[in-house]
């Protein structure tokens, strides 16, 4: 198997400690043909100064303001395409990786020309017994198709399988596909952008594959929990459904979301997290999303 060039795009925003741990774990990977593109999203904690000192060999692209997850990663994706990379790997800065994870992803991605993107098994960093796994099928009738968690790491869970969506915290995508269908929709800013990209991949008749032999560990929630994140989480599901669902699915989604999902989220934010400012942000995001819809 040839080793196509992979550009690893890591987005940093005021998170240099996490970024350093991620970069240190990448030093141990066994895949040889890769470059790291570190994109700083307008940090104010002197991240750039620190990271330039520690990693002078890594290209750091500085955005002058926070472009969000979608916009910030798009800057790195554009640079990867300019450098003629065969693949771009979107990797959250709050992850650490298994040394062979990229070999396993490339092995599957190179196996079939109609495979457009692949993603790994994701363990929770602080509780590795918990695993995030992708739903096999998107449910455009309810809007429920993000990741689900399990505490069982089945011994037979080592076979790659086709799915409808993988996590944006680690996505290996063919650059030829990005040239054809485009990258993240920057209007999302934060949340649901990877779902939107995955839906587009499938519409263009490419496959998305979950590769459980490739393993990473993710600090779940380290970049979320703020009022801003709750706002976009509430808003962007409406943007996603407007773009990707048909008329009947949109009606079904509205009925299901406003009578069930919306209230579940409100209950969790208010009674579990006891975060009233986040609740207000979620309400505002939901209201703005409904206007978009």
C-alpha positions in Angstrom: 0.0 0.0 0.0 1.3 3.4 -0.9 1.5 6.0 1.9 -0.4 9.1 0.6 0.4 12.4 2.2 -1.9 13.3 5.1 -2.1 16.9 6.4 -3.3 16.8 10.0 -5.3 19.9 10.8 -5.4 20.8 14.5 -7.5 23.8 15.6 -6.4 25.7 18.8 -8.4 28.3 20.6 -7.0 29.3 24.0 -6.1 25.6 24.7 -2.4 25.3 24.4 -2.1 22.7 27.2 -4.5 20.4 25.4 -2.8 21.1 22.1 0.7 20.3 23.5 -0.6 16.9 24.8 -2.1 16.1 21.4 1.1 17.1 19.5 3.2 15.0 21.9 1.0 11.9 21.2 1.4 12.5 17.4 5.1 12.2 17.8 4.6 8.4 18.4 2.5 7.6 15.4 3.9 5.0 13.0 2.5 6.5 9.8 5.4 8.4 8.1 4.0 10.6 5.4 2.2 13.4 7.2 2.5 17.0 8.1 0.8 18.9 10.9 -1.0 22.2 10.2 -1.8 24.0 13.4 -4.5 26.6 13.0 -4.9 29.2 15.9 -8.3 30.6 16.0 -7.5 34.1 17.5 -6.3 32.9 20.9 -5.7 35.4 23.6 -3.7 33.2 26.0 -0.4 33.5 24.1 -0.9 30.1 22.6 0.9 31.0 19.4 4.0 32.3 21.1 4.2 29.2 23.3 3.6 26.7 20.5 6.0 28.4 18.1 8.7 28.1 20.8 8.0 24.5 21.5 7.4 23.3 17.9 9.3 25.5 15.4 9.1 22.8 12.8 5.2 22.9 12.7 3.4 25.4 10.4 1.1 27.6 12.4 -1.6 29.5 10.7 -2.9 32.5 12.6 -6.5 33.6 12.3 -7.0 37.1 13.6 -10.4 36.2 15.1 -12.3 33.1 16.2 -13.8 31.6 13.1 -15.5 28.8 14.9 -14.9 25.1 14.4 -16.1 25.1 10.8 -14.4 28.3 9.6 -11.1 27.6 11.5 -10.8 24.1 10.2 -11.6 25.3 6.7 -8.5 27.5 6.7 -6.4 24.4 7.4 -8.2 22.3 4.8 -7.5 25.0 2.2 -3.8 24.9 3.1 -3.8 21.1 2.8 -5.3 21.3 -0.6 -2.7 23.9 -1.7 0.0 21.5 -0.5 -1.4 18.7 -2.6 -2.2 16.4 0.3 -4.0 13.2 -0.5 -6.0 13.4 2.7 -6.8 15.9 5.4 -7.3 14.7 9.0 -9.4 16.9 11.1 -8.2 16.2 14.7 -9.4 18.0 17.8 -6.7 19.5 20.0 -8.2 17.8 23.1 -7.4 14.3 21.9 -4.5 11.9 22.1 -4.0 9.2 19.6 -2.9 5.5 19.4 0.4 5.2 17.5 -1.2 3.1 14.8 -4.5 5.0 14.4 -3.6 6.7 11.2 -2.3 3.5 9.6 -5.6 1.9 10.3 -7.6 4.8 8.9 -5.5 5.0 5.7 -5.7 1.2 5.2 -9.5 1.3 5.1 -9.7 4.6 3.1 -7.4 3.4 0.4 -9.3 0.2 0.1 -12.1 1.6 -2.1 -12.4 4.7 -4.3 -16.0 5.4 -3.2 -14.9 5.7 0.5 -14.8 9.5 1.1 -14.2 9.7 4.9 -13.3 7.4 7.8 -13.3 7.9 11.5 -11.9 6.0 14.6 -13.2 4.5 17.8 -13.3 7.3 20.4 -12.6 6.5 24.0 -13.4 9.1 26.7 -10.1 10.4 28.0 -11.1 10.7 31.6 -13.1 7.4 31.7 -11.7 5.1 29.0 -14.4 2.5 29.7 -16.8 4.8 27.9 -16.8 4.8 24.1 -18.4 7.2 21.6 -19.7 5.3 18.6 -21.5 6.6 15.5 -25.1 5.8 14.7 -25.2 3.6 11.7 -28.0 5.6 10.1 -29.1 9.2 10.2 -32.7 9.7 11.3 -33.9 12.7 9.4 -37.4 12.2 10.8 -36.3 13.0 14.4 -32.9 14.7 14.1 -31.3 12.0 16.3 -28.1 10.9 14.7 -25.1 12.1 16.6 -22.8 9.8 18.6 -24.1 7.4 21.2 -22.1 6.2 24.2 -21.5 2.7 25.5 -19.6 1.2 28.4 -19.0 -2.1 26.5 -15.9 -2.5 24.3 -17.0 -5.7 22.6 -14.1 -8.0 21.6 -15.7 -8.4 18.1 -16.0 -4.7 17.6 -13.0 -4.6 15.3 -14.6 -4.7 11.8 -14.9 -1.6 9.8 -18.5 -0.7 8.9 -20.3 1.8 6.8 -22.1 4.5 8.7 -23.9 7.8 8.0 -21.9 10.1 10.2 -18.6 10.2 12.1 -17.4 12.6 14.8 -15.8 15.8 13.8 -13.2 15.4 16.5 -11.4 13.0 14.2 -12.3 12.7 10.5 -10.0 11.5 7.7 -11.3 12.9 4.4 -10.0 12.6 0.8 -9.0 16.0 -0.5 -10.3 15.0 -3.9 -13.7 14.7 -2.3 -13.5 18.1 -0.6 -12.6 19.6 -4.0 -15.8 18.1 -5.4 -18.3 18.7 -2.6 -16.8 21.5 -0.6 -15.6 21.6 3.1 -17.5 22.6 6.2 -20.3 25.1 6.0 -18.8 28.0 8.0 -22.3 29.4 8.8 -22.6 26.7 11.5 -19.6 28.1 13.4 -19.9 25.4 16.0 -21.8 22.1 16.2 -23.6 20.1 13.5 -21.1 21.1 10.8 -19.7 17.5 10.6 -23.2 16.1 10.3 -23.8 18.5 7.4 -20.6 17.4 5.7 -21.4 13.8 6.2 -24.8 14.2 4.7 -23.3 15.9 1.7 -20.8 13.1 1.3 -23.6 10.5 1.2 -25.6 12.7 -1.3 -22.7 12.6 -3.6 -22.7 8.8 -3.4 -19.6 8.3 -1.4 -19.3 6.1 1.7 -18.4 7.0 5.3 -16.7 4.2 7.3 -16.2 3.7 11.0 -12.8 2.0 11.7 -12.8 0.6 15.3 -9.2 -0.7 15.0 -8.1 3.0 14.9 -8.3 4.4 18.4 -8.1 7.9 20.0 -9.0 9.3 23.4 -11.1 12.5 23.6 -11.5 14.9 26.5 -15.3 14.9 26.0 -16.8 18.3 26.8 -13.5 20.2 27.4 -14.4 22.6 24.6 -18.1 22.7 25.3 -20.4 23.7 28.2 -20.2 27.5 27.6 -23.2 29.6 26.8 -21.9 30.1 23.3 -21.8 26.3 22.7 -25.3 25.9 24.0 -26.5 28.6 21.7 -25.1 27.0 18.6 -26.2 23.5 19.6 -29.7 24.8 19.9 -29.6 26.8 16.7 -27.8 24.6 14.3 -29.9 21.5 14.3 -32.6 23.7 12.6 -30.0 24.8 10.0 -29.0 21.2 9.4 -32.6 20.0 8.9 -33.5 22.9 6.6 -30.6 21.9 4.4 -30.8 18.2 4.4 -34.4 17.0 5.2 -37.4 16.7 2.8 -40.7 18.4 3.5 -42.3 15.4 5.3 -39.1 14.9 7.4 -39.1 18.6 8.4 -42.7 18.4 9.7 -41.9 15.2 11.6 -38.7 16.7 13.0 -40.4 19.9 14.3 -43.1 17.9 16.0 -40.6 15.5 17.6 -38.1 18.1 18.6 -40.4 20.7 20.1 -42.5 18.0 22.0 -39.6 15.8 23.2 -35.9 16.6 22.4 -36.1 20.3 23.2 -37.6 19.5 26.7 -35.0 16.8 27.4 -32.2 19.2 26.7 -33.8 21.9 28.9 -34.2 19.4 31.7 -30.6 18.4 31.5 -29.2 21.9 31.4 -31.4 23.2 34.2 -31.7 20.3 36.6 -28.5 18.2 35.9 -26.0 20.9 35.1 -27.9 23.7 37.0 -26.7 26.2 34.5 -29.3 28.9 34.0 -27.2 31.2 31.7 -26.6 28.2 29.4 -30.4 27.5 29.5 -31.1 31.1 28.4 -28.5 30.7 25.6 -30.1 27.4 24.5 -33.5 29.0 24.3 -32.1 31.9 22.3 -30.4 29.5 19.9 -33.6 27.4 19.5 -35.6 30.6 18.8 -33.0 31.8 16.2 -32.9 28.3 14.7 -36.6 28.2 14.3 -36.5 31.5 12.4 -33.8 30.1 10.1 -35.9 26.9 9.6 
